[in-house]
Amino acid sequence: MIDFTPIGIIHSPFEDPADMPIQPAGATGVKGAVEVFEQFRDGLKDLDGFSHILLLYHFHRSRGFDLHVVPFLDTEPRGLFATRAPRRPNPIGLSLVQLDKVEDGVLHVRNLDILDGTPLLDIKPYVPEFDARGEVRAGWLEKARKAVSNRRSDGRFK
Ligand SMILES: C[S@@+](CC[C@H](N)C(=O)[O-])C[C@H]1O[C@@H](n2cnc3c(N)ncnc32)[C@H](O)[C@@H]1O
């Protein structure tokens, strides 16, 4: 049994999962606020030195899962764990966002692909030396990954 307690709540302009960006790369400039609950705020010390942070959160509006899914960026079924689909056995999301300011327990961030009211599970600083890799293979996404910046979650282009 694993018991996670949300440490805060994510506020964004998006109310409808079917009409929003599908990754931070498609949400450039979208502003939001991450409200950290009072009892965890001391842990925000020193975070303001980082320009980017990783948010881990609960896809709270997601229900169930399929092991094969047709991703937003494809027309063919792919293995769930080779995708970023929100319907997962453990519905955990991961978004790299820009941190503009930390003020009174609220993180002012940009580039959100997260629904309003999403429970926040964790925050980690983004460190290129830890997290970025120069040469990578992107599997089935190789031909589609450039499209992420203009594709919406309803399949339309913005
Ligand atoms: C493809 S997922 C990618 C999320 C994250 N960047 C990741 O890789 O884990 C983004 C989509 O998840 C859906 N979504 C976002 N927040 C959600 C939430 N709290 N509950 C359910 N679905 C959500 C929206 O449809 C959004 O377009």
The ligand as an SDF file (V2000), in Angstrom:
LIG
                    3D

 27 29  0  0  0  0  0  0  0  0999 V2000
   -0.3830   14.0000  -22.4430 C   0  0  0  0  0  0  0  0  0  0  0  0
   -0.5300   14.5070  -20.7470 S   0  0  0  0  0  0  0  0  0  0  0  0
    1.1410   14.9690  -20.4080 C   0  0  0  0  0  0  0  0  0  0  0  0
    1.2840   15.4700  -19.0150 C   0  0  0  0  0  0  0  0  0  0  0  0
    2.7200   15.5450  -18.5170 C   0  0  0  0  0  0  0  0  0  0  0  0
    3.5040   16.5260  -19.2400 N   0  0  0  0  0  0  0  0  0  0  0  0
    3.3800   14.1810  -18.5850 C   0  0  0  0  0  0  0  0  0  0  0  0
    4.1480   13.9400  -19.5190 O   0  0  0  0  0  0  0  0  0  0  0  0
    3.1250   13.3630  -17.6830 O   0  0  0  0  0  0  0  0  0  0  0  0
   -1.3030   16.0950  -20.8690 C   0  0  0  0  0  0  0  0  0  0  0  0
   -2.7940   15.9300  -20.9980 C   0  0  0  0  0  0  0  0  0  0  0  0
   -3.2800   15.3230  -19.8040 O   0  0  0  0  0  0  0  0  0  0  0  0
   -4.5820   15.7710  -19.5240 C   0  0  0  0  0  0  0  0  0  0  0  0
   -4.5780   16.2600  -18.1470 N   0  0  0  0  0  0  0  0  0  0  0  0
   -3.8860   17.3010  -17.6100 C   0  0  0  0  0  0  0  0  0  0  0  0
   -4.1270   17.4160  -16.2960 N   0  0  0  0  0  0  0  0  0  0  0  0
   -4.9820   16.4050  -15.9730 C   0  0  0  0  0  0  0  0  0  0  0  0
   -5.6070   15.9630  -14.7530 C   0  0  0  0  0  0  0  0  0  0  0  0
   -5.3940   16.5940  -13.5910 N   0  0  0  0  0  0  0  0  0  0  0  0
   -6.4300   14.8910  -14.8090 N   0  0  0  0  0  0  0  0  0  0  0  0
   -6.6590   14.2470  -15.9770 C   0  0  0  0  0  0  0  0  0  0  0  0
   -6.1030   14.6080  -17.1660 N   0  0  0  0  0  0  0  0  0  0  0  0
   -5.2720   15.6690  -17.1590 C   0  0  0  0  0  0  0  0  0  0  0  0
   -4.9240   16.8600  -20.5610 C   0  0  0  0  0  0  0  0  0  0  0  0
   -5.6990   16.2820  -21.5790 O   0  0  0  0  0  0  0  0  0  0  0  0
   -3.5370   17.2390  -21.1050 C   0  0  0  0  0  0  0  0  0  0  0  0
   -3.6100   17.6800  -22.4470 O   0  0  0  0  0  0  0  0  0  0  0  0
  1  2  1  0
  2  3  1  0
  2 10  1  0
  3  4  1  0
  4  5  1  0
  5  6  1  0
  5  7  1  0
  7  8  2  0
  7  9  1  0
 10 11  1  0
 11 12  1  0
 11 26  1  0
 12 13  1  0
 13 14  1  0
 13 24  1  0
 14 15  1  0
 14 23  1  0
 15 16  2  0
 16 17  1  0
 17 18  1  0
 17 23  2  0
 18 19  1  0
 18 20  2  0
 20 21  1  0
 21 22  2  0
 22 23  1  0
 24 25  1  0
 24 26  1  0
 26 27  1  0
M  CHG  2   2   1   9  -1
M  END
$$$$
